[in-house]
Amino acid sequence: MGLVVLEAIDKLIELRIEGTPGPWFLTYERATHPRVWGTADEDDDHDQVAQAHRSGNAELIVTLHRTIDAQLAVLQRFLDQGMPAVFEEPVMLLARSIVGSDS
């Protein structure tokens, strides 16, 4: 059980390190499709991360990026302190979803 949580933590940390740090935002400037941007470095340079064909997809990407730290906190707390039984199933669902497994 803890193994999949550790895998999920490792994957999120790797994605956070490899990805554009953020914050991420959307813009529709001079484009018909929304563009997803992330702050690339301390100089406030911006990287265009993606161009979405639907605004819902762009919002999803930005929102999920904003939740990485919260997801890591939940998963780490589960490993460090455990959680009431009522939260075990949702935490495991989160971890398996991140890892992409059914185990």
C-alpha distances in whole Angstrom, upper triangle without the diagonal:
4,5,6,7,9,10,11,13,15,16,17,19,21,22,23,25,26,27,31,30,31,32,33,35,37,41,43,46,48,46,45,41,39,38,35,36,34,36,36,37,39,42,40,41,39,37,37,34,35,37,36,38,37,36,33,31,33,32,28,28,29,27,24,25,26,22,21,21,20,17,16,17,15,12,13,14,11,10,13,14,12,13,15,13,15,13,10,11,13,10,8,11,12,10,10,14,14,13,15,12,12,8
4,6,5,6,9,10,11,12,14,15,17,18,20,21,23,24,26,28,27,29,30,31,34,36,40,42,45,47,45,45,41,39,37,34,34,32,33,33,34,36,39,38,39,37,36,36,33,34,36,35,38,37,36,33,31,32,31,28,27,28,26,23,24,24,21,19,19,18,15,14,15,13,10,10,12,9,7,10,12,10,12,15,14,16,14,11,12,14,11,9,12,13,9,11,14,14,13,15,14,14,11
4,5,5,6,9,10,11,12,14,15,16,18,20,21,22,24,27,27,29,30,30,33,36,39,42,44,46,44,44,40,38,36,33,33,31,33,32,33,35,38,37,38,36,34,35,31,32,35,34,37,36,36,33,31,32,31,28,27,28,27,23,23,25,22,19,19,19,16,15,16,15,11,12,14,12,10,13,15,14,16,19,18,20,17,14,15,16,13,10,13,13,10,10,14,13,11,13,12,13,10
4,5,5,6,9,10,10,12,14,15,16,18,20,21,22,25,25,27,28,28,31,33,36,38,41,43,41,40,37,34,33,30,31,29,31,30,32,34,37,36,36,34,32,32,28,29,32,31,33,32,32,29,27,28,28,24,23,25,23,20,21,22,19,17,18,17,14,13,15,14,10,12,14,12,11,14,16,14,16,18,17,18,16,13,13,13,10,8,10,10,6,6,10,9,7,10,9,10,8
4,5,5,6,9,10,11,12,14,15,16,18,20,21,24,23,25,26,26,29,31,35,37,40,42,40,40,36,34,32,29,29,27,29,29,30,32,35,34,34,32,31,31,28,29,31,30,33,32,31,29,27,27,26,23,22,23,22,18,19,20,16,14,15,14,11,10,12,10,6,8,10,8,7,11,13,12,13,16,16,17,13,11,12,12,8,7,10,9,5,8,10,9,9,12,11,12,11
4,5,5,6,9,10,11,12,14,15,16,18,20,23,22,24,25,26,29,32,35,38,40,43,40,41,37,34,33,29,29,27,28,28,28,30,33,33,33,32,30,31,27,29,32,31,34,33,33,30,28,28,28,25,23,24,23,19,19,20,18,15,15,15,12,10,12,12,8,8,11,10,8,11,14,13,16,19,19,20,17,15,16,15,12,11,13,12,8,10,13,11,10,13,13,15,13
4,5,5,6,9,10,10,12,14,15,16,18,21,21,23,25,25,28,30,34,36,38,41,38,38,35,32,31,27,28,26,27,26,28,30,33,32,32,30,28,29,25,26,29,29,32,31,31,28,26,26,26,23,21,23,22,18,18,20,17,14,15,16,13,11,14,14,10,11,15,13,12,15,18,17,18,21,21,22,19,16,17,16,13,11,13,11,8,9,11,9,7,10,10,13,12
4,5,5,6,9,10,10,12,14,15,16,19,19,21,22,22,25,27,30,33,36,38,35,35,32,29,28,24,25,23,25,24,26,28,31,30,30,28,26,26,23,24,27,26,29,28,28,25,23,23,23,19,18,20,18,15,15,16,14,11,12,13,9,8,12,11,8,10,13,12,11,15,17,16,17,20,20,20,17,15,15,14,11,10,11,8,5,7,8,6,5,9,10,13,12
4,5,5,6,9,10,11,12,14,15,18,17,19,20,21,24,27,30,33,35,38,36,36,33,30,28,25,24,22,23,23,24,26,29,28,28,27,25,26,23,24,27,27,30,29,29,26,24,24,23,20,19,20,18,15,14,16,13,10,10,11,8,6,9,10,7,7,11,11,10,12,15,15,16,20,20,21,17,16,17,15,12,12,13,11,8,11,12,9,9,13,14,16,16
4,6,5,6,9,10,11,12,14,17,17,19,21,22,25,27,31,34,36,38,36,36,33,30,28,25,24,22,23,22,23,25,28,27,27,26,24,25,22,24,27,27,30,30,30,28,25,25,25,22,20,21,20,17,16,17,15,12,12,14,12,9,13,14,11,11,14,14,13,15,18,18,20,23,24,24,21,19,20,19,15,15,16,14,11,12,13,10,9,13,14,17,16
4,5,5,6,9,10,10,12,15,15,18,20,20,23,25,28,31,33,35,33,33,29,27,25,22,22,20,21,20,22,24,27,26,26,24,22,23,19,21,24,24,27,27,26,24,22,22,22,19,17,18,18,14,13,16,14,11,12,14,11,10,14,14,12,13,16,16,15,18,21,20,21,25,25,25,21,20,20,18,15,15,15,12,10,11,11,7,7,10,13,16,16
4,5,5,6,9,10,10,13,13,15,16,16,20,22,25,28,30,33,31,31,28,25,23,19,19,17,18,18,20,22,25,23,23,22,20,21,18,19,22,22,25,25,24,22,20,19,19,16,14,15,15,11,10,12,10,7,9,11,8,7,11,12,10,11,15,15,15,17,20,20,20,23,24,24,20,19,19,17,14,15,15,12,10,12,11,8,9,12,15,18,18
4,5,5,6,9,10,13,12,14,16,17,21,23,27,30,31,34,32,33,30,27,24,21,20,17,18,17,18,20,23,22,22,21,20,21,18,21,24,24,28,28,27,25,23,22,21,19,17,17,17,14,12,13,12,8,9,12,10,8,11,13,12,12,15,16,15,17,20,20,22,25,26,26,22,21,22,20,17,17,18,15,13,15,15,11,12,15,18,21,21
4,5,5,6,8,12,12,15,17,18,21,23,26,29,31,33,31,32,29,26,24,20,19,17,18,16,18,20,23,22,22,21,19,20,17,19,23,23,27,27,27,25,22,22,22,20,17,18,18,15,13,15,15,11,12,15,13,12,15,17,15,15,19,19,18,20,23,23,25,28,29,29,25,24,24,22,19,19,20,17,15,16,16,12,12,15,17,21,21
4,5,5,6,9,10,12,15,14,18,20,23,26,27,30,28,29,25,22,20,17,16,14,15,15,16,19,22,20,20,18,16,17,14,16,19,20,23,23,23,22,19,18,18,16,13,14,15,12,10,13,12,9,11,14,13,12,15,17,15,16,20,20,20,22,25,25,25,28,29,29,25,24,24,22,19,19,19,16,14,16,14,11,12,14,17,20,21
4,6,5,8,7,10,12,12,16,19,22,25,27,29,27,29,25,22,20,16,15,12,13,12,14,16,19,18,18,16,15,16,14,16,20,21,24,24,23,22,19,18,18,16,13,13,14,11,8,10,11,8,9,12,12,11,14,16,15,15,19,20,20,21,24,24,25,28,29,29,25,25,25,22,20,20,20,17,16,18,17,13,14,17,20,23,24
4,6,8,7,11,14,15,18,21,24,27,28,30,29,31,27,25,22,18,16,13,13,12,13,15,18,17,17,16,15,17,15,18,21,23,26,27,26,25,22,21,21,20,16,16,17,15,12,14,15,11,12,16,15,13,16,19,18,17,21,22,21,22,25,26,27,31,32,32,28,27,28,25,23,23,23,20,18,20,19,16,17,19,22,25,26
4,7,8,12,14,14,18,20,23,26,27,28,27,28,25,23,20,16,15,13,13,11,13,16,18,18,17,15,13,15,12,15,19,20,24,25,24,24,21,19,20,19,15,16,18,15,12,15,16,13,15,18,17,16,19,21,20,20,24,25,24,25,28,29,30,33,34,33,30,29,29,27,24,24,24,21,19,21,19,16,16,19,22,25,26
4,6,9,11,11,14,16,19,22,23,25,24,25,22,19,16,13,12,9,10,9,11,15,17,15,14,13,10,12,9,12,16,17,21,22,21,21,18,16,17,16,12,12,14,13,9,12,14,11,13,17,16,16,19,21,20,21,24,25,25,26,29,29,30,33,34,33,29,29,29,26,24,24,24,20,20,21,19,16,17,19,22,26,27
4,6,8,8,12,14,16,20,20,23,22,23,20,18,14,11,9,6,7,6,8,12,13,12,11,9,7,9,8,11,15,17,21,21,20,20,18,15,16,16,12,11,14,13,10,12,14,13,14,17,18,17,20,22,22,23,26,27,27,28,31,31,32,35,36,35,31,31,31,28,26,27,26,23,22,24,22,19,20,22,25,29,30
4,7,8,12,15,17,21,22,24,24,26,23,19,16,13,10,7,6,6,7,10,12,11,11,10,10,12,11,14,18,19,23,23,21,21,19,17,17,17,13,12,14,13,9,10,13,11,12,15,16,15,17,20,20,21,23,25,25,26,28,29,30,33,34,33,29,30,30,27,25,26,26,22,22,24,22,19,21,23,26,29,30
3,5,8,12,14,18,19,22,21,23,20,17,14,11,8,5,4,7,8,10,12,10,10,9,9,11,10,13,16,18,21,21,19,19,17,14,14,15,12,9,12,12,8,9,12,11,12,15,16,17,18,21,22,22,24,26,27,28,30,30,30,33,34,33,30,30,31,27,25,27,26,23,23,25,23,20,22,24,28,31,32
4,7,10,13,17,18,21,21,23,20,16,14,11,8,6,6,9,10,11,13,10,11,10,11,12,12,14,17,18,21,20,18,18,17,14,13,14,12,9,10,12,8,8,11,12,12,15,16,17,18,21,22,23,24,27,28,28,30,31,30,33,34,33,29,30,31,27,26,28,27,23,24,26,24,21,24,25,29,31,33
4,7,10,14,15,18,18,19,16,13,10,7,5,4,6,9,12,14,15,12,12,9,9,10,9,11,13,14,17,17,14,15,14,10,10,11,9,6,9,10,7,8,11,12,14,16,17,18,20,22,23,24,26,28,29,30,31,32,31,33,35,33,29,31,30,27,26,27,26,22,23,25,22,20,23,24,28,30,32
4,7,11,12,16,15,16,14,10,8,6,5,6,9,12,15,16,16,13,13,10,11,10,10,11,12,13,16,15,12,13,13,9,8,11,9,6,9,12,10,10,14,15,17,18,20,21,23,24,26,27,29,30,32,33,34,34,33,35,36,34,31,33,32,28,28,29,28,24,26,27,24,22,25,26,30,32,34
4,7,9,12,11,12,10,6,6,5,6,9,11,14,17,19,19,15,15,11,12,10,10,10,9,10,13,12,9,11,11,7,8,11,10,8,11,13,12,13,16,18,20,21,22,24,26,27,28,30,31,33,34,36,37,37,36,38,38,36,33,34,33,30,29,31,29,26,28,29,25,24,27,27,31,33,35
4,6,9,8,10,9,6,5,7,8,11,13,16,19,20,19,16,15,12,12,10,12,11,10,11,13,12,10,13,13,10,11,14,13,11,14,17,16,17,20,22,24,25,26,28,29,31,32,34,35,37,38,39,41,41,39,41,42,40,37,38,37,33,33,35,32,29,31,32,29,27,30,30,34,36,39
4,6,5,7,7,5,6,9,11,14,17,19,22,24,23,19,18,15,15,12,14,12,10,10,11,11,9,13,14,11,12,16,15,14,17,19,19,20,23,25,27,28,29,31,33,34,35,37,38,39,41,43,44,43,42,44,44,42,39,40,39,36,36,37,34,32,34,34,31,29,32,32,36,38,40
4,5,8,9,8,8,11,12,15,17,19,22,23,21,18,17,14,15,12,15,14,12,13,14,15,13,17,17,14,16,19,18,17,20,22,21,22,25,27,29,30,31,33,35,36,37,39,41,42,44,45,46,46,45,47,48,45,42,44,42,39,39,40,38,35,36,37,34,32,35,35,38,41,43
4,7,9,10,10,13,14,18,19,21,24,26,24,21,19,16,16,14,16,15,12,14,14,16,15,19,19,16,18,21,20,20,23,25,24,25,28,30,32,33,34,36,38,39,40,42,44,45,46,48,49,49,48,50,50,48,45,46,45,41,41,42,40,37,39,39,36,34,37,36,40,43,45
4,5,7,8,12,13,17,19,21,24,27,25,22,20,17,16,13,15,12,9,11,11,12,12,16,15,13,16,19,18,18,21,23,22,24,27,28,31,32,32,34,36,37,38,40,42,43,44,46,48,47,46,48,48,46,43,44,42,39,39,40,37,35,36,36,33,32,34,33,37,39,42
4,7,9,13,15,19,22,24,27,29,28,25,23,20,18,15,16,13,10,10,8,10,10,14,14,13,15,18,18,18,21,23,23,24,27,29,31,32,32,35,37,37,38,40,42,43,45,46,48,47,46,47,47,45,42,43,41,38,38,39,36,34,36,36,32,31,34,33,36,38,41
4,6,10,13,16,20,21,25,27,27,23,21,18,16,13,13,10,7,6,5,7,7,11,11,9,12,14,14,15,17,19,19,21,24,25,28,29,29,31,33,34,35,37,39,39,41,43,44,43,42,44,44,41,39,39,38,34,35,35,33,30,32,32,28,27,30,29,32,35,38
4,7,10,13,16,18,22,24,24,20,19,15,14,11,11,9,6,6,7,7,6,9,9,7,9,12,11,11,14,16,16,18,20,22,25,26,26,28,30,31,32,34,36,36,38,40,41,40,39,41,41,39,36,37,35,32,32,33,30,28,30,30,26,25,28,27,31,33,36
4,6,10,13,15,18,21,20,17,15,12,10,7,8,6,4,6,9,10,9,12,10,7,10,12,11,10,14,15,15,16,19,20,23,24,25,26,29,30,30,32,34,35,37,38,40,40,39,41,41,39,36,37,35,32,32,33,30,27,29,29,26,24,27,27,30,33,35
4,7,10,12,16,19,18,15,14,10,9,6,5,5,6,7,11,11,10,11,10,6,8,10,8,7,11,12,11,13,16,17,19,21,21,23,25,26,27,29,31,32,33,35,36,36,35,37,38,36,33,34,33,29,28,30,27,24,26,26,23,21,24,24,28,30,33
4,7,9,12,15,15,11,10,6,6,5,5,7,9,11,15,15,13,15,13,10,11,13,10,9,12,13,11,13,16,17,19,21,21,23,25,26,27,28,31,32,33,34,36,36,36,38,39,37,34,35,34,30,29,31,29,26,27,28,25,23,25,26,29,32,34
4,6,9,12,12,9,9,6,5,7,7,10,12,14,18,18,16,17,15,12,13,14,11,9,12,13,10,11,14,14,16,18,19,20,22,24,25,26,28,30,30,32,34,34,34,36,37,36,32,33,33,29,28,29,28,25,25,27,24,21,24,25,29,32,33
4,6,8,9,6,6,5,6,9,10,13,16,18,21,22,20,21,19,16,16,17,14,12,15,16,12,13,16,16,17,19,21,21,23,25,26,26,29,31,31,32,34,35,35,37,39,38,34,35,35,31,30,31,30,27,27,29,27,24,26,28,31,34,35
4,7,8,7,5,5,6,9,10,14,16,19,23,24,22,23,21,18,19,19,16,14,17,17,14,15,18,17,18,21,22,21,24,26,27,27,29,31,31,32,35,35,36,39,40,39,35,36,36,33,31,32,31,28,28,29,27,24,26,28,31,34,35
4,5,6,6,8,9,13,14,17,20,23,26,27,25,26,24,21,22,22,19,17,20,20,16,17,20,18,18,22,23,22,24,27,27,27,29,32,32,32,34,36,36,39,41,40,37,37,37,34,32,34,33,29,29,31,29,26,28,30,33,36,37
4,5,7,10,13,16,17,21,23,26,29,30,28,29,27,24,24,25,22,19,22,22,18,18,21,20,19,23,24,23,25,28,29,28,30,33,33,33,35,36,37,40,42,41,38,38,39,36,34,35,35,31,31,34,32,29,30,33,36,39,40
4,5,9,12,15,17,21,23,26,29,30,28,29,28,24,25,26,23,21,23,24,20,20,24,23,22,26,27,27,28,31,32,31,34,36,36,36,39,40,40,43,45,44,41,41,42,39,37,38,38,34,34,36,34,31,33,35,38,42,43
4,6,10,13,15,18,20,22,26,26,24,26,24,21,21,23,20,17,20,21,18,18,21,21,21,24,26,25,27,29,30,30,32,35,35,35,38,39,39,42,43,42,39,40,40,37,35,37,36,32,32,35,32,29,31,33,37,40,41
4,7,10,12,16,18,21,24,25,23,25,23,20,21,22,19,17,20,21,18,18,22,21,22,25,26,26,28,31,31,31,34,36,36,37,39,40,40,43,45,43,40,40,41,37,35,37,36,32,33,34,32,29,31,32,36,39,40
4,7,9,12,14,17,20,21,19,21,20,16,17,19,16,14,17,18,15,16,20,20,21,24,25,25,27,29,30,30,33,35,35,36,38,39,39,42,43,41,38,38,38,35,33,35,34,30,30,32,29,27,29,30,33,37,38
4,6,9,11,15,18,19,18,20,18,15,16,18,14,13,17,17,14,16,19,19,21,23,24,24,27,29,29,30,32,34,34,36,38,38,38,41,42,41,37,37,37,34,32,33,32,28,29,30,27,24,26,27,31,34,36
4,6,8,11,14,16,15,17,15,12,14,16,13,12,16,16,14,16,20,19,22,24,24,25,28,29,30,31,33,35,35,37,39,39,39,41,42,40,37,37,36,33,32,33,31,28,28,29,26,24,26,26,30,33,35
4,7,10,13,15,14,16,13,10,13,13,10,10,14,14,12,14,17,17,19,22,21,22,25,27,26,28,31,32,32,34,36,36,36,38,39,37,34,34,33,30,29,29,28,24,25,26,23,20,22,23,26,29,31
4,6,10,12,12,13,10,8,11,12,9,10,14,14,13,16,18,18,21,23,23,24,27,28,28,30,32,33,34,36,38,37,37,39,39,37,34,34,33,30,29,30,27,25,25,26,22,21,22,22,26,29,31
4,7,9,10,12,9,8,11,12,11,12,15,16,15,18,20,21,24,25,25,27,29,30,30,33,35,35,37,39,40,40,39,41,41,39,36,36,35,32,31,32,29,27,28,28,24,23,25,24,28,31,33
4,5,7,9,6,6,9,10,9,11,14,15,15,18,20,20,24,25,24,26,29,29,30,32,34,34,36,38,39,38,37,39,39,37,34,35,33,29,30,30,27,25,26,26,23,22,24,23,27,29,32
4,7,9,8,8,11,12,12,14,17,17,18,21,22,24,27,28,27,29,32,32,32,35,37,37,38,41,42,41,40,41,41,38,36,36,34,31,32,32,29,27,29,28,24,24,26,25,28,30,33
4,5,5,7,9,10,11,13,15,16,17,19,21,22,26,26,25,28,30,30,31,34,35,35,37,39,40,39,38,39,38,36,33,34,32,29,30,30,27,25,27,27,23,23,26,24,28,29,33
4,5,5,6,8,10,11,12,14,16,17,19,21,24,24,24,26,28,28,29,32,33,34,36,38,39,38,36,37,37,35,32,33,31,28,29,30,27,25,27,27,23,23,26,25,28,30,33
4,5,5,6,9,10,10,12,14,15,16,19,22,21,21,24,26,26,27,30,31,31,33,35,36,35,33,34,34,31,29,30,28,24,25,26,23,21,24,24,20,20,23,22,25,27,30
4,5,5,6,9,10,11,12,14,16,17,21,21,20,23,25,25,25,28,30,30,32,34,35,34,32,34,33,31,28,29,27,24,24,25,22,20,22,22,18,18,21,20,23,25,28
4,5,5,6,9,10,11,13,15,16,19,20,20,22,24,25,26,28,30,30,32,34,35,34,33,35,35,32,30,30,29,25,26,27,24,21,23,24,20,19,22,21,25,27,30
4,6,5,6,8,10,11,12,15,18,18,18,21,22,23,24,26,28,28,30,32,33,32,31,32,32,30,27,28,27,23,24,25,23,20,22,23,19,19,22,22,25,27,30
4,6,5,6,8,10,11,13,16,16,15,18,20,20,21,24,25,25,27,29,30,29,28,29,29,27,24,25,24,20,20,22,19,16,19,19,16,15,18,18,21,23,26
4,6,5,6,9,10,11,15,15,15,17,20,20,20,23,25,25,27,29,30,29,28,30,31,29,25,26,25,21,21,22,20,17,18,19,16,14,17,17,21,23,26
4,6,5,6,9,11,13,14,15,17,19,20,21,23,24,25,27,29,30,29,28,30,31,29,26,27,26,22,22,24,21,18,20,21,18,16,20,20,24,26,28
4,5,5,7,9,12,12,12,15,16,17,18,21,22,23,25,26,27,27,25,27,28,26,22,24,23,19,19,21,19,16,18,20,16,15,19,19,22,24,26
4,5,5,7,10,10,10,12,14,15,16,18,20,20,22,24,25,24,23,25,26,24,21,21,21,17,16,18,16,13,14,16,13,11,15,16,19,21,23
4,5,6,9,10,10,12,14,15,16,18,20,21,22,24,25,25,25,27,28,26,23,23,23,20,18,20,18,15,16,18,15,13,16,17,21,23,25
4,6,7,8,10,11,13,14,16,17,19,20,22,23,24,24,23,26,27,25,22,23,23,19,18,20,19,16,17,19,17,15,18,20,23,25,26
4,6,5,6,9,10,11,12,14,15,17,19,20,21,21,20,22,23,22,18,19,19,16,14,17,16,12,14,16,14,12,16,18,20,22,23
4,5,5,6,9,10,11,12,14,15,17,18,20,20,19,22,23,22,19,19,19,16,14,16,15,12,12,15,13,11,14,16,19,21,22
4,5,5,6,9,10,10,12,14,15,16,18,18,18,21,23,22,18,19,20,17,15,17,17,13,14,17,16,13,16,19,21,23,24
4,5,5,6,9,10,11,12,14,15,16,16,16,18,20,19,15,16,17,14,12,15,15,12,13,16,15,13,16,19,21,22,23
4,5,5,6,9,10,11,13,14,15,15,14,17,18,17,14,14,15,12,9,12,12,8,9,12,12,10,13,15,17,19,19
4,6,5,6,8,10,11,12,14,14,15,18,19,19,15,15,16,14,11,13,14,10,10,13,13,11,13,16,18,20,19
4,6,5,6,9,10,10,12,12,12,16,18,18,14,14,16,14,11,14,15,12,12,16,16,14,16,19,21,22,21
4,6,5,6,9,10,10,10,10,12,14,14,10,11,13,10,8,11,12,10,10,14,14,13,15,18,19,19,19
4,5,5,6,9,10,9,10,13,14,15,11,10,12,11,7,9,11,8,7,11,12,11,12,15,16,17,16
4,5,5,6,8,9,11,14,16,17,13,13,15,14,10,12,15,12,11,14,16,14,15,18,19,20,19
4,5,5,6,7,8,11,14,15,11,11,14,13,10,13,15,13,13,16,18,16,18,21,21,22,20
4,6,6,4,6,9,11,12,9,8,11,11,8,9,13,12,11,14,16,15,16,19,19,19,17
4,6,6,9,12,13,15,13,11,14,14,10,11,15,13,11,14,17,16,16,19,19,19,17
4,6,9,13,15,17,14,13,17,17,13,15,18,17,15,18,20,19,19,23,22,23,21
4,7,10,12,14,12,12,16,16,13,15,18,17,16,19,21,21,21,24,24,24,22
4,7,9,11,9,8,12,13,10,12,15,15,14,17,19,19,20,22,21,21,19
4,6,8,6,7,10,11,9,11,14,14,14,17,19,19,20,22,22,21,20
4,5,6,7,10,11,11,13,15,16,16,19,20,21,23,24,23,22,21
4,5,5,8,10,10,11,13,15,16,17,19,21,22,23,21,20,18
4,6,7,8,10,11,12,14,16,17,18,20,22,22,21,20,19
4,6,6,6,9,10,11,12,14,15,17,18,20,19,18,17
4,6,5,6,9,10,11,12,14,15,17,18,17,15,14
4,5,5,6,9,10,10,12,14,15,16,14,13,13
4,5,5,6,9,10,10,12,14,15,14,13,14
4,5,5,6,9,10,11,12,14,14,13,13
4,5,5,6,8,10,11,12,11,10,9
4,5,5,6,9,10,10,10,9,10
4,6,5,6,9,10,10,11,12
4,5,5,6,8,9,10,10
4,5,5,6,5,6,7
4,5,5,7,8,10
4,5,8,11,12
4,6,9,10
4,7,9
4,6
4
